[in-house]
Amino acid sequence: MNIFKSIKRNLIKRSVVQSILEKEQHNNDVVNIHRIDKKNIGDFYCAPHHYFDVLKGKSLDIFDYKSEDKEVRNHFINEIYERSLIIGGGGLLNRDGFVMQMKMFEKLTSKGKKIVLWGVGHNEKSPKTYGKVSKYNIDINKFGLVGTRDYNMPGEYVPCVSCMHPIFDQKFEVKNEVGVVFHKDTLKKESITKKYQNFATSSNTTNLEDLIAFIGSSENIITDSYHTMYWAMLMEKKVIAIPNSSKFYDFKHQPIISTFDEALHHLNEGTTYDGLLAECRESNLKFAEKAFNYLNL
């Protein structure tokens, strides 16, 4: 992006935020805001509107505020000042791309806006923060109800709501000792993908059905995709995670942490967690009851 486009985009973003903050806020019905990216199925499926009938069809992309389409921006503005908000899930905290939106939501709490944070978590890119994040970049105490996917952080622990998907009730025949799932950004790095050219591979750009079948057919999963890590653990696989942000370090049950160079040395070392799917679903069902009561749904 050249400097002129960058300046224009920043002006658009600031204008949208200012417009929302200047308006009188209402709590008519609800909208679920998250990163809607169909090319990253973890981002796409990590929001509660997919799993609860009362939220069906009530979603909004957190990046719509910077759209060059004025109609999209106006829809974003209108939905936010009119509705109560469910923010999440996904790695929306401590990440540059979401700072302006999350700070805006924090300010809206002082204007009578009902906001629920559901399954959000920290997502810092700098390796020096890995395993060391101690605070969020917003004050979660200002929000009406908070559930975070980070076990060691403030807020009620609520793992990603994607566990509610019925696809996890399927059973699969194991065909591969090793399955490698690349994050979409890693697919562009030939130096990494070439190391695993003799293994079964997939990525988080594929559709959910194919990815879950791939995970199910593998005994060990090597991945740098957070949601692949999570889903594989739900499916009682041995997981070797390659961190690309701080988010990998705060799940309640830890996988083996490694690198793409060393991952194969850790095969079969991972722990499987019987009953984890039921545990995560129970957490989300309990949180849903609190959230819907708070939002009067």
Buried (B, 14 or more C-beta within 10 A) or exposed (E): EEEEEEEBBEEBBEEBBEBBBEBEBBBEBBBBBBBBBEEBBBBBBBBBBBBBEBBEEBBBBBBBBBBEEEEBBBBBBBBBBBBBBBBBBBBBBBBEEBBBBBEBBBBBBEEEBBBBBBBBBBBBEEEEBBBEBEEBBBEBEBBBBBBBBBBEBEBEBBBBBBBBBEBBEEEEEEEBEBBBBBBBEBBEEEEBBEBBEEBBBBBBBBEBEEBBBBBBBBBBBBBBBBBBBBBBBBBBBBBBBBBBBBBBBBBBBBBBBBEBEEBBEBBEEBEBBEEBBEBBBEBBEEBBEBBBEBBEB
